[in-house]
């Protein structure tokens, strides 16, 4: 079996719905089902007629999304909070605001100088 076919078979094993939904956790009448976003990809190489060549690769990214909480016959979604993403988003907004304010102040200064 070629390396490329083995890689694809391994990808099928890894990238299943079971990777998105974790094993249910039961405690005191409550069931918690962890959920994650799973993304992956793979690649393979090739060889020449003399048997030279090869290659291949695989990547998988798993990010927690949250949990389903089942209690008293009701299901509730509890999203995971990614503090790093929130902080990064705040930094991007702050930088954009500062650059916009700087641009507006420069424009206003040029208008004032043009009048004098």
C-alpha positions in Angstrom: 0.0 0.0 0.0 1.4 3.4 -1.0 2.2 6.1 1.6 -0.5 8.3 0.0 -3.2 5.7 0.4 -2.1 5.1 4.0 -2.3 8.8 4.7 -5.9 9.0 3.3 -6.9 6.0 5.4 -5.5 7.6 8.5 -7.4 10.8 7.7 -10.6 8.9 7.5 -9.9 7.3 10.9 -9.1 10.7 12.5 -11.7 13.0 10.9 -14.9 11.5 12.1 -18.0 12.9 13.8 -16.7 11.3 17.1 -13.9 13.9 17.0 -16.6 16.7 17.2 -18.7 15.2 19.9 -16.9 13.9 23.0 -18.0 11.1 25.3 -21.0 12.1 27.4 -20.2 12.8 31.0 -22.9 11.8 33.5 -23.1 13.2 37.1 -26.1 13.5 39.4 -28.7 13.2 36.7 -27.0 15.7 34.4 -25.3 14.7 31.1 -22.7 16.9 29.6 -21.6 16.4 25.9 -18.4 18.2 24.9 -18.4 19.6 21.3 -15.4 20.8 19.3 -14.8 22.2 15.8 -12.6 19.9 13.9 -10.8 20.8 10.7 -8.1 18.9 8.9 -6.3 18.3 5.7 -3.7 16.2 4.1 -1.5 15.9 1.1 0.6 13.3 -0.6 3.6 13.4 -2.9 4.6 11.4 -6.0 7.5 9.5 -7.4 9.2 9.0 -10.7 9.5 5.8 -12.8 12.8 4.9 -11.0 11.0 4.6 -7.6 12.4 7.9 -6.3 10.1 10.4 -4.5 7.7 10.5 -1.7 6.1 13.0 0.6 2.9 13.4 2.5 1.5 15.4 5.3 -1.5 15.8 7.5 -2.8 18.5 9.8 -5.7 18.5 12.3 -7.0 21.5 14.3 -9.4 20.9 17.2 -11.0 23.9 19.0 -13.5 23.5 21.8 -16.9 24.9 20.9 -18.8 24.3 24.1 -21.0 21.6 25.7 -24.6 20.4 25.5 -26.0 20.1 29.0 -28.9 17.7 29.4 -30.9 18.0 32.6 -34.5 17.2 33.5 -35.3 16.3 29.9 -34.1 19.7 28.6 -31.0 20.5 26.5 -29.1 23.7 26.9 -26.1 24.8 24.8 -23.2 26.3 26.8 -20.6 27.9 24.4 -16.9 27.8 25.3 -15.3 31.2 25.9 -12.0 31.7 24.2 -10.4 34.6 26.1 -7.5 34.8 23.7 -9.8 35.4 20.8 -11.7 38.1 22.8 -8.5 39.9 23.7 -7.2 39.7 20.2 -10.5 41.1 18.8 -10.3 44.0 21.4 -6.8 44.8 20.3 -7.7 44.9 16.7 -10.7 47.2 17.4 -8.5 49.5 19.5 -5.8 49.7 16.9 -8.3 50.4 14.1 -9.9 53.2 16.3 -6.5 54.8 17.0 -5.6 54.8 13.4 -8.9 56.3 12.4 -8.7 59.0 15.0 -5.1 59.8 13.9 -6.3 60.1 10.3 -9.2 62.4 11.2 -6.9 64.6 13.3 -4.4 64.9 10.5 -7.1 65.8 8.0 -8.6 68.4 10.4 -5.1 69.9 11.0 -4.6 70.2 7.2 -8.0 71.9 6.8 -7.1 74.4 9.6 -3.7 75.2 8.1 -5.2 75.6 4.6 -7.5 78.3 5.9 -4.7 80.4 7.4 
